[in-house]
């Protein structure tokens, strides 16, 4: 049986995907012939998030290269040449509309050749109702795919009934049949990831102003926290009683994976996937770092401020941690605790940043703007805290109420977005909430100027405020300030 998997990805977002790669590895282990169509390097929209981040001073400039060719024509060619029995397409909410256009571009081939189509990814889990009326889609995976998708393929290959495959919504003669959620997988029993279908070019990832040969490694799956703007809380609720959602990978398994990846891919940098790397006891961190001392390849991780201690910071520094990302999300302490359910104080943030500084660990901070009920003054609580703790880099996200989190429910109930709203990329220059306490123009103006407010002296605030407006004078002012910002940061144009 021939299976064509489609990674419907945002442009130039080339962190090797753990979930889809795990499915590929499981399918190969089961003996299926698998091909991959990856959209990452095609220009299928006007600008990538990376380009927007560079333009808006969140990322040092580096050369970005797109693939030649038309994504729809190349997809059609692959379907014709490979001749799949099944197409499996993986999407997130920002790539949903693009994914549907891809499928429509081969509608005639799907129908003529009797190709079955399965949709997966977190969008399928959170918002399956957006897929059920799409006649090209036969199967919707509403659980983790490593076991569920392999079972579906085995049954299809054997010509057996697939109408009751657990973890799927299946199109039958009587409509779409929901077979319910499947239990969570044991990540320690999954095969070592096989990234070979992504090609060597995928390993070259922009990291901190350089392009480095980078691999991804899953250290854990899920998150122990329950932030209201994140889908993890919803997933924990959905899968309650079907296994743990937050799972740690054994150090034995991680060690075997490191040895395999280093031998096969010769990485210069490691992108370690863990929703909150340090949200474990000190003993686990010590044991992990002892294991990792054999490799000492520079790496990036993310964690939360309340999980940083002197000992953990020292271990990070000693093990070659090049960058750690911290979620500030909001600098307004009351809003962050009561509305976002991030239960740590501004003093905790200050203490954690000071510890990282003392140990020479570079860190970036994320700030989300445009939350429901947020005001300009509240956003500037975040700006002021960033000015105080002085992260090495700052990422600004536009709040987007994706399906699958508690804030999305609230936004629908209050009419801030319609129930069928499909969110775009949180770096794209759009703001989805309507009739919020802060308007679209102000949010977008702050999106491009917050790095200036964080880095430049307060005496420049008047000029920066003028640069918030997207008109001829505002653009001219932003251009002048950007040149000054580059000097402050030591960046050079490429």
N, C-alpha and C positions, 0 to 999 in steps of 0.2 A: 504494500500500500504506500502511495506517495503522498506526502503531506507538505504543503507549502505554508510556512508560517510568515505572517506579515507583521513586522514591527512598525506600527504606525506611530512614529516618534516625532517630537518637536525638532525643528531644524537645528542641526549642529549640537544637539544635546547628547554628546557621545560618551556619557558614563555607561560602561557596559551594564546592561540591565540584568539584574539577578533573577527576577521571576521568569521572564521568557527564556533565559539561558537554562534555567533549571528544567523547564518543560522540554526544551530541545534535548538536553542531556538524558532525561528520562525516556523520551521517544527513541533516541538512538540506542539506549541500553535495551529497550524492548524490541529492537530489530527493525524499526521503521526507516524508510528512506525519507530524509528530511531536507528541505531546502528553505532558504530564508530570503525574503525581500525586505530590505531595510530602507526606510525613507529618510534617515537622519541627515544625509549629506545632500539631499535635493533641495533646491529652492522652490518650495511649493506655496510660500506665503511671502509677503513683502520684506519682512525683516525677522531675523532670529532673535531670541531672547538675549543671546550673547552680544549681538550687534547693539541692541537697545541698551544693555547694561554698560557697554563701552561708551556709547554716546552720552549716557547719563551718569558717567563718572563713578560707576560702581565696580569697574574692572579695568585694570591697565590694558592698553591696546596691544593686540597681537594679531598676526595674520590669520584670517579665516578663509577656508577654501570650500567651495561648493562643488558638487559633482556635476559634470557635464551631462546633458540629456534631460528629457522630460519624464517626470516621475510616472505619469499615467501611461505613456507609451512604453516605458521600460517595464512597468508592472505587467502590462498586457503581453509583452514579449516573453516575460518569464513564465506566465501562465501557459502560453502557447508551447514554449520549449520544454518546460518541465512536465506539463500534463498532469497536474495533481488530481488525486481522488478527493482530497479534502483541503480546503483553505482555512487556516486558523488565523484570525486577525486580533491583535492585542492593542487595546486603546485605553487612554485615559480621557477624562472629560475634555480637556483642551484640544485633543486630536480627534474627537468623535466625528465632527462634520467632515473632516478631511478623510477619515477612514471610510465613511459612507460614500464619499465621492470616488474613492479608489475602487470600492466594490462595484459601484454603478458603472465604472469605466470598463468592467469586464462582464457586465450582465449577460451579454449574448453568449459569451464563452461558458459561463456558469450554467446557463439554462441548456445550451446546445449539448454540452458534454456531461451533464448530470453531476457537476461538481458540488459536493456538499460544503457548507460554510458554517464555521463555528466562530463565535465572538467571545473574547475573554478580556481580562484586565480588570482593574478596580472599577472602571466605569460600568462594566457589565454587572458587577456585584452590587454597586450602589444604586444603579439607575437602569435596571433591566427592562423597565417598562418603555424606555426610549428605543429599545431594540425589538420588542416583541412584534411590532407591526411592520417590520422590515422583511419583505417576502424573500429576500435573498439569504436571510440568516435562518439556518435550520436548528442550530444549537447555541444556547447562551450559557457560558460557564459562570455559575454564581458562587463558586468556592475556589479555593486554591487549586491550580490546574495540574500540578505534577502527577497526582494519582488519578484524578477525575478524567483528564483529557486522554491519558494512556488507556484507561478502561474504555472510553468511548471509541477510540481508534481500534482497539483490539476487537470490539464487538462489530464495528463496521467492516473490518477486514474479514471477519469470520462470517459475515452476512447474518449476524444475529440481531435480535430485537434490541434497539437502543432507547426505547421509549421510557425506561425506568432507571436510566443511569443517574445515580445520586450525584448531586452537585451541579446538575444541568436543568435548564428549561429546554424542552425538546418540542420541535414542531411535529405534530401528528395530524392525522386526517381530521381529528376533532378540534384542532387548534393548538395552542401552546400549553404544554403540560409541565408544571413545575414539580420537580422531584425532590425539592428541599435541599438544604445545605448538607455538605459532606463534612466529616470531622477534619480538624487541622492535621497537616502532615508533620511527621517527625523529621525535622531538618537535618538531623544527624544520620538519617538513613538514606538521604538523597545522594545520587552519584556526584562525583567531583565535576564541577561545571566545565563544559566544553565551549569555549568562546570562538572556536575556529570558523564558524559560519559568518562571523562578523568581519573577518578580514583584518589584516595587519594595520590598515589605515585607522581603524577604530581605536587602536591603542594610543594614538597620539592626541592627547587631551590638553587644552589650555588650562594651566594651573598656575595662579599667581603671577601672570604675565609671561610665563614660559610655556612651551609645548613639550610635555613630558610623556614618555611611554608609560601608560597607566593601566592598571587592571583594577577590577572591583572584587571585593571579598565580603561576603555576608557573615557577620559575627553574631547577629541575633535577628529575630524576626518579630515584628510587633513593637509595642511600646508599653512600659509600665504606667505611663501617665494618661490623663484623659482631658486634654485641652479641648475646649468647645469648638474651636475653628479647624480642628484636625479630624480626619476620618478614623483614626485609630480607636477612639472611644466608641464609635458606632460599631466597628468591627468586633471589638471586645464584647459588646452587647449581643451582636448577631450570633457569634459563635460560642456564647456561654453554654456550657454543657456538652460541647463538641470538641473538647480539648483546649489546652492553653493557647491563647492568642500570642502572648509574649513568651518567646522561647529563646533560650541561650544555646548557641552551638557549643559542643564540647571542645575543649582545647586540643584534644587528640585529633579531632576532625579538622580543626583549623590548621593545625600543624601539617597534616597530610596535604591539605589544599595549598598551603604556602609552598611546600616543597615542589608540588606538581606545577604550580603556576610559574614559579621562578625558573624552573627547568625548561618549561615550554615557551614562556613569553618574555623572559628576561626584562622585567619591569624596572623602570626608574622611580616609580611612584605608585603608591597603593591608596585606593579610594575605599576606605573601610565603611561598610554599610552597617550602621546600628543607629536606631532612632535616638538613642541617648547612651553613648559609649560608656560613660562612667556611672550609670545608674545601677551599679552592682556594688557588692561589698569590696572592701579594700583587699581582702584575700584573693578574690577572683582577679582583680586588677594586677596584683603582685604575680600571681601564677601566669597570667597572660603575658605580662612583660618579660618574665623569665623565659617563657617559650619563644617569644618574639626576638629575644636577644641574639638568637642564632641568625636572624635575617637582617635586621636593622636597616631596612629600606625606608626612606622617607615616606610619610603618610599623612593623610587628612582624615579627621573624624569630626563628628558633631556630638554635643552633649548639652546639659543644662547647668546653669550657674550653681544651683544648690548641691550638685553632685561633685563639685571641685573641692579638693582638700590639698593641703601642703604636700602630703605624701603622693597623691595621685598626680599632681602637677610635676613633681620631681621625676616620677616614673615616666611621664609623657616626654619630658625634656631628655631624659637619659636614653630613651628608646628611639629617638629620631623623629618625633612628631613635628611636622613642618607647619601645620596649621590646624587649629581647632575652631569650629564654628559654634557660637552660642546664640540661642534665641532670646533676644530681648523682647521682641514682638510689640510691646507697649511700654513706654517709660512711665505711664501713670500707674502708680502702685495699686491704688484702689480698683481701677478698671481691670488691671491685669489679674488681680487675685479674684475679684468677684465675678467678672464677666468672662475672662479667658480661662479661669481655673488653673492658673499658673501660680502656685502658692509659695512664692518667695518674694522677699522684700527688695527694695532698691539697695539697701545696705548689703544684702547678700550678693547682689550683682557687683557692687563696688569691691567687696572683699574678694570675690572670685577672680575678677579682672586683675586686682592687685597681686594675687597669688601667681597668676599666669605670667604677669610682667616680671615678678621677682625671679621666676624660674626660666625666663627667656623663651617662653612658649608664645609663638605668634597666634593671635586670635582675631577672628572676624565676628561681627554681630549682625543679626537680622532684625529689621524693623518692619512691621506690617502697618500700613496706613489705610484709612478709610473704613475702619470697623463701624458697624451700626452704633449710633449714639456718640461716636467720637467727634471731638471738636478740634479746631486748629490748636488751641491751647494744650489739649491733651497730646497731640502729636509732638508739640514742642517740648513736652515733658520728656519724650524720648530723645529728641534732638539734644536737649541739655544734658541728659544722662550720658549720651554718646560723647558729647564734648568733654565730659568729666573723665570717663574711663578710657577714652582714646584707643579704640580698637585699631588694629592694623588695616582693616578693611570693613566696609559697611555695605550690606545688601538691603535694598528697599523693595518690598513686595507690595503690590496692590491687593488689598483684600478682595477675594473672590469667593462667593459662597458656593463652593462645590457641593454636589450631592454627596451625602454621607457624613455630614457633621451636624452638631446641634445648632450651630449658628445658621446653617442653611434653613432648618426648620423654622427658626425664628424669623428669618428674612422673608420667607414665604408667607407666614402668618401675618406679618405686618405690611405685606404688599411691597417690600423693597425690591423683590424680584418675583416674576411669575413662577408658578409651580413647574413649568416645563423649561425653565431657564437652563441653558448649557453654557458653562463658563469657559472663557479663553485662558490663555497663559497669563499668570500673575505678573509677568514682566512686560506683557504687551501694553501698548499705550491706550488703554481703555479702562473705564471704571464702571462697574455694572449696577451699583445700587442707585436707586432713584428715590428722591425725596428723603435723603438721609440728612443728618445734622450738618454735614459738610458736603459741598457740591462737587461735581465732576471736575470742573475747571481748576478748582483749588487743589484737589487731590493730585491731579496730573501735574500741576505746577510744582507742588512739593516733591513729587516723585523725581523730577529732574534736578531739583535744587538742594535736597537735604544733604548730600555729600558736601556741598559748599557751606551750608549752615554749620555742619559738624566741624569742618577743617579751617574755615576762614575766621578772622577776627570779627567781633560783633560790630565793629565800625563799618563793615562791609554789608551789613544786613539790609540796608536800604537798596543797594545795587542788586543784591540777591533777590529781594522781594520783587523788584522790577523784572528780573529774569524768569520769574514764575509764569508770566503771561506769554502765551504763544502768539505773539504778533511780531512785526518787523523789529521794533525797538527791543522787545523782550529777547528775541533770538540773537540780536546783535550783542546785547548785554551778556547773555549766557555764553556766547562765543568768547568774549573778552575774559570773563571769569573762568572759563574752562582753561584758557591758556595759563592764567595765574595758578589755577589748581594743579595743572600738570607740573609747574615749577615746584610747588609745595611738596607734591608727592614724589618728585623725581622721575616722572614718567616721560617717555618719548613717543612721538608718533611713529607708526610703522608704515 
